[in-house]
Amino acid sequence: MENISENKHMTALRERAKEAMKQLTTLEYGHGEKMDHSKLLEELNIYHIELEMQHDELRQARDNLEQALKYRTQLFEKAPIGYFIMDLAGIVQEANRTFVNYMGIRKDFLVGKRFQSFVTQTHFMKYHQAMQKMMQDRVPGYVEVELTRPNTPWFWVRLDFQFMDDPGNEVILCSVLNISNEKKAREQLSAFNLQLEEQVAQRTVALQDANQSLKLEIQDRKTAEKKATDLAEKQTILLRELHHRVKNNMQIVTSLLNLQSRNMTDTKALAALMESQHRIRSLAIIHEILYQSDNLDFIPFKIYLKKIIRHLAVAYDIGKKDIQIHGDAALSKVHIDIAIPLGLILTELVTNSIKHAFPNGGAGKIFVTLAPANYPATSPLKYPAMEEASPKPADENKNMELYRLTVRDNGTGLAGGTDMDAYHTLGFKLVQRLALDQLRGKLYVTTGIGTEVSLEFTI
């Protein structure tokens, strides 16, 4: 627009100069007056100067236009993406260096050719449909096609095209981007995804098979567990019934011994039978408790202790003798293998205190305790012939806790000397053997005001 206005201004200057030259040819100015030649020359000089200035401005504008055109041409030629221009018939009219390098032919062999001749046959219809859509919708479009080039394999390109206004001629500007590497990467990724999907499908089938096998295995295991549970319940019932029958048999044996004792006059033999009845009863109590318990391996020791004390109290009628027995256990339950020897030892020691600690029929107390051995036992009087228990293996001492069973009375003790014969009785020998062989413990005897027998053993 600026160039058009400058041309109009120069045309006006020329017209004014022509008018001045016409006036120079006449001798009169206005109404018959003579023209002032000097004034006309001055005006012509001014017009000349203005023309020179306009000429310089036009030359500068032309140089700027040429520079801009050169810059745009370089941008077009050296663009990193291929560009070409074709008319509406598809004839290539111009192409930049990048596109020429893509095609691998000389530019003069490219310009003037139909671009569709470089599209592979497999993608010709795809290219044609994209161009038709652009023509109909009059909007920019794009398409990915394969192009051919001499002596080299075809390659993939992305074409972006749009209309470009050209004075007096409508053309199409196309950008060309080589996407061969991208397409190859896509194909590799697609192949990898397909392979991965196949592996996933195979793995899914394998997992389904494994899951089915696992379900069958779980079902078999549940069946086996149910059989084992049923068998364990049956065995529990049988064991409970066995304990019940053993308890009944022991009661029968106790009853037989009781009947036998009625016909005996020998006091020593009668006492031996009675002690045997107490020992059998202590064992029968264990089977009675097991028969009533849900756990056939462990005995609730507090209940066991109370039952033994109650039996001995009734058997020896300690109420008439004014003897009291106090029992306390800090251990809630013990294994049957430990409960049996402990019950027999308790029976013997409590029986011994009832029989020997209060010879004159005086009142007294007997204390039975089972608690952790937090302090060492003292033994001012230790039975000389008492044997030491064989030590347990090192691995058996792990996670073992030391306990102490104590039976103490406030009777006459062993100071008189005659009560030392109690150590030679069958009952105390039984205590010694059970303590050493069954429990692997240590026995301590303390006498003075009363007698205290302690058994230390590990659980």
Secondary structure, DSSP 4 states (H G I P E B T S, - for coil): -HHHHHHHHHHHHHHHHHHHHHHHT-SEETTTEEP-HHHHHHHHHHHHHHHHHHHHHHHHHHHHHHHHHHHHHHHHHH-SSEEEEEETT-BEEEE-HHHHHHHTS-HHHHTTSBGGGGB-HHHHHHHHHHHHHHHHHTS-EEEEEEEEETTEEEEEEEEEEEEEEETTEEEEEEEEEE-HHHHHHHHHHHHHHHHHHHHHHHHHHHHHHHHHHHHHHHHHHHHHHHHHHHHHHHHHHHHHHHHHHHHHHHHHHHHHHHHHHHT---HHHHHHHHHHHHHHHHHHHHHHHHHH-S-SSEEEHHHHHHHHHHHHHHHTTHHHHTEEEEEEES-SEEEHHHHHHHHHHHHHHHHHHHHHT-TT---EEEEEEEEE--S----SS--TTPPPPPPPPGGGGTT--EEEEEEEE-S-TTTTSGGGGGGGSHHHHHHHHIIIIIS--EEEEEESSSEEEEEEEE-
